[in-house]
Amino acid sequence: MAMLSWSDPENDDWYLAAAGVTASEGRVGAVLRNIHPPYHQARCQGARNLNPVPYHAGYVGHKIHIDQNEKLVMFGVTHMLAIDGFSSKIVGQATMPIKNNLTIYDEVYRSAVMEYGMWDQVRVDHGKEFYLTLYMQEKLANHRHNTERPPYRQTQSTKNHTIERMWPEINNRLAQLGLNRTVQAWNEHRIPGKGIPSYMAREGCPKKLSTDLLPDASVAADWYEQEVGSLTRVSQFDSAQDQEAAEREFALDNAVNNLPQPFKDGLKGLIDVTRRHCQH
């Protein structure tokens, strides 16, 4: 029993063989079922969690998976990626301070469809930020390569974070460069047993669309409100104002820390102007 309780899976075969025991995986499993049923049941439950049904797509344009990465949400950064299910190529991406229907539709879904073609099915979670994307996917369902499949599928989501007001734009500017480089590197790297994503997806989807069928975000939002209902068009704060504030912060930091002479000249000029006005 002591030999069978060895816990390192990488050394199981070596340990048993060194002890003179020849046992197949099935034989070891049968013994474990008998000597410790609760542990075996827990292992089975864990195995089901670690080995889900694999994701499958038959060709480029079969499925597009759109998802958000909120690992940096505490800093006001949300990354959104769109990945072709067959080639694993990242076909769309955006960085935003807070999830927004129009931004996701325009910069992720629409840009991907305009460049690669129409996917048969969009895969997302149940977040409201995908409403406009799913609306347009369903509206154009007859333009897909395979119209027999549902135009989209939604799976359960458990996260919905709140973004702070000031730092999102600054963090977005810092994160955008790294994300763009990461996307380029991913699309050109070789996946063992599969190939290079950019090469596999070089022809795009079988079905192409014109810009007339897939309008920009504002027009698509108008359609949605006319046919479905209300839609949040803007973030909880004015991104343009935050961008200007961020640019001022960067300019001030650059002037104070990297350009001392112009900074000194500016202070001297301000002092001179103040003195002249005080004298009058």
C-alpha positions as CSV (number, residue, x, y, z in Angstrom):
1,M,0.0,0.0,0.0
2,A,2.9,2.3,0.8
3,M,4.2,1.9,-2.8
4,L,0.8,2.7,-4.3
5,S,0.4,5.9,-2.2
6,W,3.4,7.5,-4.0
7,S,2.1,11.0,-4.9
8,D,4.4,12.3,-7.7
9,P,2.8,11.4,-11.1
10,E,6.0,11.9,-13.0
11,N,7.8,9.3,-10.9
12,D,5.0,6.7,-10.5
13,D,6.2,4.3,-13.2
14,W,9.9,4.6,-12.1
15,Y,9.1,4.1,-8.5
16,L,7.0,1.0,-9.0
17,A,9.4,-0.5,-11.5
18,A,12.3,0.1,-9.1
19,A,10.3,-1.7,-6.4
20,G,9.8,-4.7,-8.7
21,V,6.1,-3.9,-9.3
22,T,4.7,-4.1,-12.8
23,A,1.3,-2.3,-12.9
24,S,-0.7,-0.7,-15.6
25,E,-2.6,2.5,-15.1
26,G,-5.9,0.6,-15.0
27,R,-4.7,-1.8,-12.3
28,V,-3.4,1.1,-10.1
29,G,-6.7,2.9,-10.6
30,A,-8.7,-0.2,-9.6
31,V,-6.6,-0.6,-6.4
32,L,-7.1,3.1,-5.5
33,R,-10.8,2.9,-6.0
34,N,-10.9,0.0,-3.4
35,I,-8.6,1.4,-0.8
36,H,-9.8,5.1,-0.7
37,P,-13.2,5.7,-2.5
38,P,-13.6,9.3,-1.4
39,Y,-10.2,10.3,-2.7
40,H,-10.9,8.5,-6.0
41,Q,-14.2,10.4,-6.4
42,A,-12.5,13.7,-5.8
43,R,-9.9,12.8,-8.4
44,C,-12.6,12.0,-10.9
45,Q,-14.3,15.3,-10.3
46,G,-11.0,17.1,-10.7
47,A,-10.3,15.2,-13.9
48,R,-13.6,16.3,-15.4
49,N,-12.7,19.9,-14.6
50,L,-9.2,19.7,-16.0
51,N,-10.2,17.9,-19.2
52,P,-13.2,19.6,-20.7
53,V,-14.5,18.8,-24.2
54,P,-12.0,20.4,-26.5
55,Y,-12.9,23.4,-28.6
56,H,-13.2,22.6,-32.3
57,A,-13.5,24.6,-35.5
58,G,-13.4,23.1,-38.9
59,Y,-12.0,26.0,-41.0
60,V,-11.1,29.7,-40.9
61,G,-14.4,31.5,-40.6
62,H,-16.2,28.7,-38.6
63,K,-16.1,30.3,-35.2
64,I,-14.8,33.6,-33.8
65,H,-14.3,33.8,-30.0
66,I,-14.4,37.3,-28.5
67,D,-13.4,37.6,-24.9
68,Q,-12.1,40.2,-22.4
69,N,-9.0,40.0,-20.2
70,E,-9.6,41.9,-17.0
71,K,-6.4,41.0,-15.2
72,L,-5.5,44.7,-15.1
73,V,-9.0,45.9,-14.4
74,M,-7.8,47.3,-11.0
75,F,-5.7,49.7,-13.1
76,G,-8.5,50.6,-15.4
77,V,-7.4,48.5,-18.3
78,T,-9.6,46.0,-20.2
79,H,-8.2,44.1,-23.2
80,M,-10.6,42.7,-25.7
81,L,-9.4,40.0,-28.2
82,A,-11.1,38.2,-31.1
83,I,-9.6,34.8,-32.1
84,D,-10.3,32.6,-35.1
85,G,-11.2,29.2,-33.7
86,F,-9.5,27.2,-36.4
87,S,-6.1,29.0,-36.8
88,S,-5.9,30.5,-33.3
89,K,-5.0,33.8,-35.0
90,I,-5.8,37.0,-33.1
91,V,-8.0,38.8,-35.7
92,G,-9.1,41.7,-33.6
93,Q,-8.1,43.5,-30.4
94,A,-8.8,46.7,-28.5
95,T,-7.7,48.2,-25.2
96,M,-10.3,50.3,-23.4
97,P,-10.8,51.8,-19.9
98,I,-14.2,50.3,-19.6
99,K,-16.1,47.8,-21.7
100,N,-18.3,49.5,-24.3
101,N,-20.6,48.1,-27.0
102,L,-19.6,50.5,-29.8
103,T,-15.9,50.2,-29.2
104,I,-16.0,46.4,-29.1
105,Y,-18.2,46.3,-32.2
106,D,-16.2,48.8,-34.2
107,E,-12.6,47.9,-33.2
108,V,-12.9,44.2,-32.6
109,Y,-15.8,42.6,-34.5
110,R,-16.3,44.9,-37.4
111,S,-12.6,45.4,-38.1
112,A,-12.1,41.6,-38.1
113,V,-15.0,40.9,-40.4
114,M,-13.9,43.7,-42.8
115,E,-10.4,42.3,-43.1
116,Y,-11.1,38.5,-43.0
117,G,-14.7,38.0,-43.9
118,M,-17.9,36.8,-42.1
119,W,-17.6,34.1,-39.4
120,D,-20.4,31.5,-39.1
121,Q,-20.6,31.9,-35.4
122,V,-19.6,34.4,-32.7
123,R,-18.7,33.0,-29.2
124,V,-19.0,35.3,-26.2
125,D,-20.1,35.4,-22.6
126,H,-23.4,36.9,-21.3
127,G,-22.0,40.4,-20.9
128,K,-24.1,43.3,-22.1
129,E,-21.1,44.8,-23.8
130,F,-21.6,42.3,-26.7
131,Y,-25.2,43.2,-27.5
132,L,-24.4,45.3,-30.5
133,T,-21.9,42.7,-31.9
134,L,-24.5,39.9,-31.5
135,Y,-27.2,42.1,-33.0
136,M,-25.2,42.7,-36.2
137,Q,-24.1,39.1,-36.4
138,E,-27.7,37.9,-36.2
139,K,-28.9,40.6,-38.6
140,L,-26.3,39.5,-41.2
141,A,-26.8,35.7,-40.5
142,N,-27.8,35.0,-44.1
143,H,-24.5,36.3,-45.4
144,R,-22.5,33.6,-43.6
145,H,-20.8,30.7,-45.3
146,N,-22.7,28.1,-43.3
147,T,-26.2,29.4,-42.4
148,E,-27.3,26.2,-40.7
149,R,-25.4,27.0,-37.5
150,P,-26.7,29.5,-34.8
151,P,-25.1,32.9,-35.5
152,Y,-23.8,33.1,-32.0
153,R,-23.4,31.3,-28.7
154,Q,-23.1,32.7,-25.2
155,T,-21.6,31.0,-22.2
156,Q,-21.8,32.0,-18.5
157,S,-19.6,34.8,-17.2
158,T,-19.0,35.6,-13.5
159,K,-16.9,38.8,-13.6
160,N,-18.1,42.4,-14.1
161,H,-15.7,44.9,-12.6
162,T,-16.0,48.7,-12.1
163,I,-13.3,51.1,-13.5
164,E,-11.9,54.1,-11.7
165,R,-12.2,57.5,-13.3
166,M,-8.8,59.0,-13.8
167,W,-6.1,56.4,-14.5
168,P,-7.8,54.3,-17.3
169,E,-6.5,56.4,-20.2
170,I,-3.0,56.6,-18.9
171,N,-2.9,52.9,-18.4
172,N,-4.4,52.3,-21.8
173,R,-1.6,54.3,-23.4
174,L,1.0,52.4,-21.6
175,A,-0.6,49.0,-22.4
176,Q,-1.4,49.6,-26.0
177,L,2.2,49.3,-27.3
178,G,2.8,46.1,-25.4
179,L,-0.5,44.5,-26.5
180,N,0.2,45.4,-30.2
181,R,3.6,43.8,-30.1
182,T,2.2,40.7,-28.3
183,V,-0.5,40.2,-30.9
184,Q,2.1,40.5,-33.8
185,A,4.4,38.0,-32.0
186,W,1.5,35.6,-31.4
187,N,0.3,35.6,-35.0
188,E,3.7,34.9,-36.3
189,H,4.8,32.2,-33.9
190,R,4.6,28.5,-34.7
191,I,2.1,26.4,-32.7
192,P,3.5,22.8,-32.5
193,G,1.4,20.4,-34.5
194,K,-0.7,23.2,-36.0
195,G,1.3,25.8,-37.8
196,I,1.7,29.6,-37.9
197,P,-1.6,31.5,-37.2
198,S,-1.0,34.2,-39.8
199,Y,-0.2,31.6,-42.5
200,M,-3.2,29.4,-41.7
201,A,-5.6,32.3,-41.8
202,R,-4.0,34.0,-44.9
203,E,-7.1,33.5,-47.1
204,G,-9.5,34.7,-44.5
205,C,-13.1,33.4,-44.2
206,P,-14.9,31.8,-47.2
207,K,-17.6,34.5,-47.1
208,K,-16.7,38.2,-47.6
209,L,-18.8,41.3,-46.8
210,S,-19.0,44.8,-48.1
211,T,-18.9,47.9,-45.9
212,D,-22.4,48.7,-46.9
213,L,-23.7,45.6,-45.0
214,L,-21.5,46.2,-41.9
215,P,-21.7,50.0,-41.1
216,D,-19.6,51.8,-38.5
217,A,-20.6,51.8,-34.8
218,S,-22.8,54.8,-34.7
219,V,-25.0,53.6,-37.6
220,A,-25.2,50.1,-36.2
221,A,-26.2,51.5,-32.8
222,D,-29.0,53.5,-34.6
223,W,-30.2,50.2,-36.1
224,Y,-30.1,48.5,-32.8
225,E,-32.1,51.2,-31.0
226,Q,-34.7,51.2,-33.8
227,E,-35.2,47.4,-33.9
228,V,-34.3,46.2,-30.4
229,G,-34.0,48.9,-27.7
230,S,-31.7,51.3,-25.8
231,L,-27.9,50.9,-25.9
232,T,-25.2,52.5,-23.9
233,R,-23.2,54.5,-26.4
234,V,-20.6,56.2,-24.1
235,S,-18.4,55.3,-21.2
236,Q,-19.1,56.5,-17.7
237,F,-16.6,59.3,-18.2
238,D,-15.4,61.5,-21.1
239,S,-12.4,59.6,-22.6
240,A,-11.3,62.7,-24.6
241,Q,-11.0,64.8,-21.4
242,D,-9.0,62.0,-19.7
243,Q,-6.8,61.7,-22.7
244,E,-6.0,65.5,-22.6
245,A,-5.3,65.2,-18.9
246,A,-3.0,62.3,-19.4
247,E,-1.1,64.1,-22.2
248,R,-0.7,67.1,-19.8
249,E,0.7,64.8,-17.2
250,F,3.1,63.2,-19.6
251,A,4.2,66.6,-21.0
252,L,4.8,68.0,-17.5
253,D,6.8,64.9,-16.4
254,N,8.9,65.1,-19.6
255,A,9.6,68.8,-19.1
256,V,10.5,68.5,-15.5
257,N,12.6,65.3,-15.6
258,N,14.0,65.2,-19.1
259,L,14.1,68.8,-20.4
260,P,15.4,70.9,-17.5
261,Q,16.5,73.9,-19.6
262,P,13.2,74.6,-21.3
263,F,11.5,74.1,-17.9
264,K,13.8,76.7,-16.4
265,D,13.3,79.1,-19.3
266,G,9.5,78.7,-18.8
267,L,9.7,79.4,-15.1
268,K,11.9,82.4,-15.7
269,G,9.5,83.7,-18.4
270,L,6.6,83.3,-15.9
271,I,8.5,85.2,-13.2
272,D,9.3,88.0,-15.7
273,V,5.7,88.3,-16.7
274,T,4.5,88.4,-13.1
275,R,7.1,91.1,-12.2
276,R,6.0,93.3,-15.1
277,H,2.4,93.1,-14.1
278,C,3.2,93.8,-10.5
279,Q,5.1,96.9,-11.4
280,H,2.1,98.3,-13.3
